[in-house]
Amino acid sequence: MNGLVQSVVYDTLCPANIYSATVMHKVNGDQKIVMIASKKDMITLESKIVDDKVETYIVGLNFSNIPSNAEIISIHCINRCKEFDDFVFGITYALIIENEDPETAETYLNLYSGFPGSSLEAIMENCETLQLNFVPFQLNYAIYMSETQKNGMWLLSGSDGKIHAYKNEQQQIVEKKIEDYFIEFEDTKNSIVLCFGTKSLSDYKKRISYYGCETGYSMFSVVDSEKNQILHCFSECYESPITVMQLFNIHKKTVDIDNILSAVEDDFIPDCNTVNEKEQICLLVGSAVESAVVYMNVLENNLRNAITLTDSNRHQAIVCALITDVNFDSKNEILLGTYGNYILNYVYENNNWVEQQQFDMRDSVYTICYLDLVGEGVNDVVVMSERGIHILKHEPKYIVEVLKNRLKL
């Protein structure tokens, strides 16, 4: 995180949670973040130029069909197309009635969609709603293969110890049997799944899936996507709830003077649904008490080669993580957000993960995102803490030096 400075802080009225942010990835490379700013409010961040300076400000969002007594729990956004923007949002919430037991609250899943090219305002008005019979946790979206065709499905973990699967069919949300599409998520050991995900290999014929439970149980599997058949499955048990699990490649493709033309021709925008099996694929696992662990090269080593992120548990529970290249060295770094108010930055050096820096955020860190808020071509680190939104920007001098090195000036 060298060269990052905290430039903007917004106070929020109520704490958010670990499922409170999603990023819209547009086909032209632009990005927009949508956040649960409080238990009831949805926002995005916009920027404008005032007196030759860029100012970032909050814009409230009004998603339809969410009652005033609702508490929003989780949000996720996907773009259904690579040729043009076609966004769909999923939002879960609970209806809270004063003086009643929160465990008896009604819970719902809303899906918002529009036509290709629809504005965010139009999407927010077009809603399908499904009442749930459990408390929702993480909302996700995953790709599966059907007759050699790629299809998508909404996945939602719940208080009933299951991961549920949903599709939007004929303007209606329909629940499907999870084992018919994602066999690896059928058995979650009757434990609440706090974090889960799946990534396809580049040809989509195989996928890697994982989940972590409040009991400390975690699972990692390789699946034949076309046959919906588990090829390999491995598990570990930790002493505390699993709060973070993410798959990633160590190296991250960058553009320099030597490959700039080929990068444009190769469609440089990454596919967020896939990992590159030609590179090392690693699995990050973080828990509430123990230090985080990175399992290296899981396709070859399974879970045998583990590197502990030393002292990553010294600031209380690990709450969230971001894996991306924040120092522009073409290798991904690991950012861990902790309940003890810090972001910890680990880099991969000499076959080991080493802590490089820590950043004091004043409050518990719930989510971390990395995107270009202004459209200047440089990403910002956006952090949702217990009481506010923090924006960390790269220092211009640092960016200039990186640019000179890339262009070999």
C-alpha positions, 0 to 999 in steps of 0.5 A: 500500500505504498503511495496510498493516502487517505483522502476522503472520509464519509460518516455513516449513520449505522454500521454496515456488514461484510456483505455490503458492497458490490461493483458494477463492471461496465464493458468499456472498463468503467466501474461504479460501486454500490454500497449499503451505507446503513441498515436502510440506505443504498448509495453510490459514489460519483465524482465531478471537477470543481475549480480544477479539482476532483470532488467525490460525493455520495448519491443516494439510490432508491431501489424499489420494493424495499419497505421503510422498516427493512434492514438490508443484509446483502447485495450483489451485482452482475453484468450478463453480457460482454458486448454491452451493459446488462446489469442485474442486482440482487438484494436481500433484506429483513422486515424488522417490527419494533418489539418483536423477536428479530429471529421471526422477521420476514426475509426477502430476495429482490432481483432488479434487471432491465433491458440491455443498456438500461440506466441504473435508475431504470433497473432499480424500478424493475423488481421481482421479489421472493419471500425466504424462509431463512435469514440470508447471508452471502449473496453470490452469482455463479456460472455453470455449464448446460449442454456446452452453454454457459448459464448463470444462477444466483446462490444464497447462503442462509441460517438453515445451513444451506446454500440455495440456488435461484433463477429468474424465469418468466419474470419470477424468481424460482428456487432450484435444487442446488445439487442439480447445478452445483453438486459441491454445495449440496452438503454444507455439514448443516452449518451456516456458510459465511463465505463461499464462491466458485471460479471457472477455469478459462475454458469453463469445462472445470470449476473450483469451488469453496465455502467456509462455515461458522463452525470452522469447517472449510471445503475446496473442490474441483468440479467437472462443470459439464457433468456436474461431478466432483473430481477432487474435494478437500476440507480443513477444520479451524478453531473459529468461524471462517470469515474470508475465502478467496481464489486468486492467481499470484500474477496479474497481467499489466500493460507496458510499452512492449505488450500494449498493442497485443493487450488491446487485441486480446480483450484486456478486460479480465473475466471476473468469473475465471482463474487462469489455470496456467498460473499458480492458483492460490486459496486464501482462508481467514478466520475469526481467531487464527492467522490467515493461511494461503494454500499455494498452487491448489491444483497441484498441491491441493491443501498441502502447501500452506503459508501462514500470514504471520501476525495477521490475527493480532488485530482481532478477527479478520473480517474481509479481504481484497486481493489485487495489485495495489503497488503496480508490480504485476503481482497480486497483494493481499489486503486483510481488513480486521475488526481491530481497525487495521488493514494489513498488506501482504506481498509475495516475496522469496516464496513467502507472504510478508507483511509490508504495511498496515493502515489504521482505519480508526474503526472495524473494517467490513469491506474493501474494494478497488476501482476507478471512481473518477475515470482517470485510469487509476484505481482507488481503495474504497473501504467501508468501516463500522462508521464510515466510508474511506477512500485511499488514493495513490499519490500522484508522484508515485503514479508518475514514477510507475508510468515512467517505468512502464513507458521506459522513459 
